Amino acid sequence: MVQKPSPKEELETTICQIIPLMRQAVDLSLALRKEGENSYVTESWEEFLGEFLRYIKVRGTEQGENLLKDISMGKVLSPR
């Protein structure tokens, strides 16, 4: 019998699947900017980040949670 992954395992797996796609999006964005597609890249990232952050805010409000409350931007943006 196959055991269902725990919510922690599901979160880790989901995030691990997203990271390569995000890296690909960054690399494609940089290539497009070199081709002069700056406004397209900017609009695409604004749309994505807006949708992502709005979803976090809406779902957090629905659940009575603020997912961004404890996140340190210093840690997020520091080199690893």
C-alpha positions in Angstrom: 0.0 0.0 0.0 1.3 3.4 -1.0 1.4 5.9 1.8 0.2 9.4 1.0 2.9 12.1 1.6 2.5 14.4 4.6 1.5 18.0 4.1 5.1 19.0 4.8 6.4 16.5 2.2 3.9 17.8 -0.3 4.9 21.4 0.3 8.6 20.5 -0.1 7.9 18.6 -3.3 5.8 21.4 -4.7 8.4 24.1 -4.0 11.2 21.9 -5.4 9.2 21.5 -8.6 8.6 25.3 -8.9 12.3 26.3 -8.5 13.6 25.0 -11.9 10.6 26.6 -13.6 11.4 29.9 -11.9 15.0 29.7 -12.9 13.9 29.0 -16.5 11.6 32.0 -16.4 14.5 34.2 -15.2 16.9 33.0 -17.9 14.2 33.5 -20.6 13.5 37.0 -19.2 17.2 37.9 -19.4 17.5 36.6 -22.9 14.4 38.6 -24.0 15.8 41.8 -22.4 18.9 41.4 -24.4 16.7 41.3 -27.5 15.1 44.6 -26.4 11.9 43.1 -25.0 12.2 45.0 -21.7 8.6 46.2 -21.5 7.3 42.7 -22.2 9.5 41.2 -19.5 8.5 43.8 -17.0 4.8 43.4 -17.7 5.1 39.6 -17.5 6.8 39.7 -14.1 4.5 42.4 -12.8 1.5 40.2 -13.8 3.0 37.1 -12.3 4.2 38.7 -9.0 0.9 40.5 -8.7 -1.1 37.3 -9.2 1.1 35.4 -6.8 1.1 38.0 -4.0 -2.7 38.7 -4.4 -3.4 35.0 -4.1 -1.2 34.8 -0.9 -3.1 37.7 0.5 -6.6 36.5 -0.4 -6.1 32.9 0.8 -4.4 34.1 3.9 -7.3 36.4 4.7 -9.8 33.6 4.1 -7.8 31.4 6.5 -7.0 34.1 9.1 -3.3 33.8 8.4 -0.6 36.1 7.0 1.9 33.9 5.2 4.3 36.7 4.7 4.3 38.0 8.3 7.3 36.0 9.5 9.3 36.1 6.3 12.5 38.1 6.5 13.3 39.9 3.3 16.9 40.1 4.4 17.1 36.3 4.5 15.1 36.0 1.3 17.4 38.3 -0.7 20.8 37.4 0.9 23.2 35.3 -1.3 23.4 31.7 -0.4 
